[in-house]
Amino acid sequence: MLLAAPTPSPSPSFNADVVTPGVVGFLAMAVIAAATVLLIVDMNRRIRRARYRGEAEARIAEEERQRDQG
């Protein structure tokens, strides 16, 4: 005795707002994307600044070393 598997029938009251993010979802993703871009730009600025400080300190140390030796 084989039983046929029931096939689901589509709901007659399909509401697109229930299954799509809509304007609110788009705005939320836009805010998250903008915040991510701003954080990346700020991180790059801080890393660059730290690298320049390290290079300047190395230059100063080298100049002091040369001054002390000669």
C-alpha positions in Angstrom: 0.0 0.0 0.0 1.8 3.1 -1.2 0.7 6.5 0.2 1.1 9.5 -1.9 3.1 12.3 -0.3 0.9 15.4 0.1 2.1 18.3 -1.9 1.9 21.7 -0.2 -0.4 24.2 -1.8 0.6 27.9 -2.0 -0.9 30.2 0.5 -3.6 32.3 -1.1 -2.8 35.3 1.0 0.8 35.9 -0.1 2.2 39.1 1.4 5.5 40.3 -0.1 6.3 42.5 3.0 6.5 39.3 5.1 9.2 37.7 3.0 11.2 40.7 1.8 13.3 43.1 3.9 11.7 46.2 2.3 12.8 49.7 2.9 13.7 49.1 6.5 16.0 46.3 5.7 17.6 48.3 2.9 18.2 51.2 5.2 19.6 48.9 7.9 22.1 47.4 5.5 23.1 50.8 4.1 23.8 52.0 7.7 25.9 48.9 8.4 27.8 49.3 5.1 28.5 53.0 5.8 29.7 52.3 9.3 32.0 49.5 8.0 33.5 51.8 5.4 34.1 54.6 8.0 35.7 52.1 10.4 38.0 50.8 7.7 39.1 54.4 6.7 39.7 55.3 10.3 41.7 52.1 10.9 43.9 52.8 7.8 44.5 56.3 9.0 45.6 55.1 12.5 47.8 52.4 11.1 49.5 54.9 8.7 50.0 57.4 11.6 51.6 54.7 13.8 53.9 53.6 10.9 55.0 57.2 10.3 55.7 57.7 14.0 57.8 54.5 14.1 59.8 55.7 11.1 60.3 59.1 12.6 61.5 57.6 15.9 63.9 55.3 14.0 65.3 58.3 12.1 65.7 60.3 15.3 67.4 57.4 17.0 69.8 57.0 14.0 70.7 60.7 14.0 71.4 60.6 17.8 73.5 57.5 17.3 75.5 59.2 14.6 75.9 62.4 16.7 77.1 60.5 19.7 79.7 58.6 17.6 81.1 61.5 15.7 
